[in-house]
């Protein structure tokens, strides 16, 4: 009688472990599928955001232009002062 009960309990434990392993395998497959999907989208995201990194270069260019404009403004004021003082 005890042997029979032991076999039934052991069989139930084996079934539960097998079900847990099956669930783990299914979840692992889903994680793998989602990971591959994320990797395929990552390339698209990189391509779409490359232009954002170019903004830093554009900002530097605008700063250089502003410095040049201020330099020109200072020179023009100097010339205007000389011309204004000469008349």
C-alpha positions, 0 to 999 in steps of 0.5 A: 500500500505504501509502495503504491502511494509512493509511486503515485506521489513520485509520478505526480512530482515528475509530472509537475517538474516536466510541466515546469520545464515545458513552461520554462522552454516556452518562455525561453523561446518567447524571450528569444523571439522578442530579443530577435525582434528587438534587434531587428528594430534596433537597426531602424532606431539607429538609422532614425536617430543618426540625424539627432547626433548631427545636431551637435555639429550644427550647433557648433557651426552656428556658434562659429557663425555667431562669433564671426558675426560679432567679430565683424560687428566689432570691426564695423563699429570701429570703422564707423567710429573712425569715419564718424570722427573724421567728418 
